[in-house]
């Protein structure tokens, strides 16, 4: 959210490392303390999939951000991130959801489709009640439908980030099988 220019600060960055090479994973794990010090932020190996039953191909749906040598960085699947934020339900998470949707980074029908996949799972509901998540998503979906139908397009009614904050769908690159990293910035009120 911060990297996209939709929020000014965060207390931590969650990350997921995917690699078939155990040496690459060890190398990354050794770099985390240095990155924490350099960025002056907490880095946590946490994913929405640790608390919700996400689809198996969720990493493959993650938009490419940039590469640092052999390290390829992706935002964690934004539709799944929205569902995770709705599950937590903190005010800052709900504000993040609104910012992602209003900025056009996620289409609400993609969130609904991802929710159908997630909701159909009968396992891995460790921390959140699926009915409560569904209620929150329904309310949020209705809010976006009402907002999009509103004739008021003033900046106060529809705050959008700068155009350069949007992810260009054309820039989503094919994944390196060596290493993929997804990240999701989360708020200080997150229960993780």
N, C-alpha and C positions, 0 to 999 in steps of 0.2 A: 504494500500500500504506500509506504514511504517512497520507495524507489520509483514508483509510478507517478509521484508528485501529487498523490491524493490525500496525504497526511504529512505533517511536518516532522513528527518524531515517533519513535517506538523505543521500548526498553529492551527488546530482544528480537532475534531472528531465528525462526525455526527452519530446520533444513532436513533434507532427505538425501542420502548418498546412494547411488545405484552404480555398481561396478561388478564386473566378473573377475576382476583382478584383485586379490586380497592385498597385494603390495600397494596398490593405488589407494585402497581404503585405509590402510595403515598410515600412508603418507598424509592423506587428508586429515585423519584423526590427530596426527602430530602437529599439523598446521593450525588447528582450531584454537589452541591457547594464544598463539601469536596473533591470529586474526581478532580474537576477543580484545586483546590489548591494543592493537592498532586501531580498531574501530570503536573502542570503548563502549562495547555493547555485549550483552549476553547472547551466545549462540547455543541453541539447543537442538539435539537430534530428535525432533518431534514432528510428526505428520498428522494431519486429520485422520489418516488411516489407522492411527494408534487408538482412536476412540470411536470411529465410525466404520461400518463395513463398506469400504470403497470398492469400486469396480477394479478388476485386475489391471486394466490398461490405463489407469489414471495418470501414471507418469508419462505415458505416450501422448496424453492430451495436454501436457504442460507446455505453455508457450516459451520458446527460446528467448533468452535475454542477451547473453554475451558469453564470450569465451575468454579464459585466462590461460594461455598455453593449452595444455590438454584437459583443463577443467572447463566443462560446458555448464553454464548456469541457465536454469529455467525457472519461471514462476510455477509454483505448484498449481495444478489444474484449477483455474479460477472459479468454475462452477462448483467444484467440490469444496473449495475454500469458503465460498459463500454459504454452503450448507453447514460447514463446520462452524462458521461464525454465527449462523442462525441457531445452531445447537447450543452454543455458549450463551447467546442472548444478551450479552452486555451491551450497554448503550453505545460504546465505542465500536463494537463489532457491527451493530446495526447501521451506524453511520458509515462504516467502511463498505458495507453491502450497498448502501444507497450510492455511494461515490463510484463504486465499480460499475454499477448498472447505468447510472446517469452518464458516466464517461464513455459508455458504449463498449467497454472492455469485455462485458459479459451480456449475452442476451438472456432475458428471463426464461424464454422457452428452453434454453440449454440447461438452466438451473433446474427447471421442472423435469426435464428428461433425465438428468443425472439423479435427481431425487427419486424418480421411479425405479431406477436401477438399484440405488442404495436401499430404498424402503423395502424392496422385495426380499432382501436378505433376512434370514431368520436367526443369524448368528452375529456375534461381534458388537452387540449393543452394550458396551461396557459402561459407558458413562452417561449416555443421554437417552431420553425417552423419545422414541420415534413419533409418537402422537403429538408431543409438545413441539417437536421440530416441524412437523407438518402444519400445525396451527400457525406457527411463526411464519413459515414460508407462504402460507395462504394469505395472511395479513400483509406481508411484504409485497406479494404479487399484486394484490388488490391496490395497494398504495401506488405501485408503479403504473398500473393501468389507469388509475384516476389522474396521476400526475401527467401521463402522456396524453390524456384526453383534454387536459386543462389548456385553455387558450392563453393563459398567462405565461409568457416566455421570457419574462424579465430575469436578469441575473439573480435576483433574490429568490425567485420562484424555482429556478433551475440552475443551481451553481455547477458549472462544468469546469474541469481543469483545462489547462492549455492544450491545444491540439497535439503538441509534441509529447504529451503524456500518454497518448493512446498507443496500444500495441498494434503495429501494422500486421494484419493477417498474412500478408505476402512475405513477411520477414521470418515466419516460423520455419525453422530449418529442420532437416531430418536429424534424428538423434544419433549421437555417437554411442555405440554399444559399450565403449570403454568406461564412460562415466557420465552420469546424468545427475544433476542436482536440481531439486525443486526447493523453493523457499516460500514461506508465507510469513509476513510480518503480523504479529498479533499484539493485542493491547495488554497493558499491565494488569487488567482485571480478568484476564483469562484464567480459568481454573487449572490449566496444564501445569 
